[in-house]
Amino acid sequence: MLDRSLVEELIYRSCLLLDERDFKGYLDLCDEEFRYTIATHSPEIRRDMIWLDHDKNGMPTLLTQLPRHNSDHSPLTRHATVYTVRYDTARQQGDVVSALQVFKPALEGGATELFAVGKYLDTVKFDGGKLLLLKRVVKLDTRMLGIGYHIPF
């Protein structure tokens, strides 16, 4: 049986590394087959929309190009709460659902606003005794993010 505390540690560490903009550290938590997707549901068209979809090889290009984008440089703080962990022993993988809140403090440190809410739908796997992210779907409830946000949640 998968130790829930190891899964929580992985999810929380991924948030800390993204908060610190340590993208290499974040990608080190990911399996070679890692896939990252941001999705939301549009009631207007009654369909899910995919806003971002990259494999691990595509993520470094996205992340190294961030400083070149016209973007909001306000820091983001991610707060995740692991809800469920379901482990499949035969596959050596687990499915994890976590609540996600993303806060955005003003660039100069003033007021902080709740920027986005949603869920992490993660798949984790054991590889050589190490727990890694295999897939992360960020399913956002928030759809109005404004312009200039290219940083993964």
N, C-alpha and C positions, 0 to 999 in steps of 0.2 A: 504494500500500500504506500502511496506517495505521501510524504510528510508535508502536511499543509503549510507548516511554517517555512519550508524551503520555497514553496510556490509564492507565498506572500512576500518573502524576501526578494525574490526575482522581480515581481511586479513593482514593488516599492522602489527597488534599486533602479529599475528602468525609469521611473518618474524622476528620481533624484538626478540621474545622469542627464535626462532631457532638460530639467530645470537649470542645470549647470551648463547646458549647451555642450556637453561632452559627448559628441556624436560618435566618436570612435569607441568610447566606453560603452555607449548604448549598443552599437553594432556588435561589440564583443559578447554581448549577452544573447545574440541571435545565432541560430543555426544557419548553415550554408544555404539551406532551402527556405529561409525566412521570406515571408510575404507580408507586406504592410499595406493596409487599405483604410481609407477614411470614407465612410458612407453615411447617408442620412435618408430619411423618408420624406418625400414631397407629397403632401396631401393634394396639392393642386393637380398634379399629374398622376396621382395614386400609384406611385412607383418609388422604389429605392433609387437613389442617385449615388454614383461612385465619384468622389471628389479627387481621390488620389489612390493609385495602385502601383506599387513597386515591389520588385524582389530585392534581395539583399545586395545584388550587384548594382542595382539602380539607385539605391539609397545614398551611397557616397557622392555621386554626382549631384543629386538633389541638395544634399547637406553642404557641400563645398561651394555651391552656387548661391547659397542664401545671402552672403554679404553683398552680392552683386544685384540683388533684387531691390526694387523700391519697396521697402517693407517697414512695418512698425517695429521698432527695436525695443519696445517695452518688454520686460521679462515676463515669462509665464511661470506660474506655480501650479503643478498638477497635484491633485489630491485623489488618490484611489483608495477604495475600500473593497477588498476581496469578498465577494458574496458566496460563490460556490466553486468547488473544485471537484471535478469528476475524473477519475483516473481509469484508464484502460490498460490493464496489466499486459495483455497480449501485444498491444502496439507500443508499450512503453511511452505513452503520451497521456496528457491530461488536458481537459477543457476547463477553462477558468473564465468566470464572469465577474467583472469588477465594476462598481460604480465609478464614474470619473467626473470630477469638477475641476475646471481650469480657471484660475484666478489671474487677473492682470493688474499689477500695481502700475500707477503712473510712472513714466520714465524717470522723473525726478524724485520719486518716492512718495508722492502725495496719496490720494485716495486709491483704494483697491476696488476693482469691480469683478463680479462673477462674469467670466468671459464665455464659457461654454460648459454644457453638461452632456453626459452621455454614458456610454459603457465601453469598457474594453472587453472584447470577446477574443480571448487568447487561447492558443494551443501551445502547450509546452511539451518538451520531450527530454528524456534522459539520453545523453550521448556520452558514453565512456565515463559514467559516474557524475557527469556534469549536467545540471538542469539548464536548458536553453529555450528561448522563445522560437517557436517554429512558425507561428502565424499570429498577427495582431490585426483585428478589425476594430477600428474605432467607430462605433455606431453613435453618431451625434444626434441629440435631440435639438440642439441649437443649430439654426441654419443661417442666421444673420451674424457673420463674423466681421464684416467690414473688409476693406482692402488691405493688402500688405501682410497677410499671414501665410507663410509657407513652411513654418516650422511644424514638424510632426507633433501630434498630441501624445 
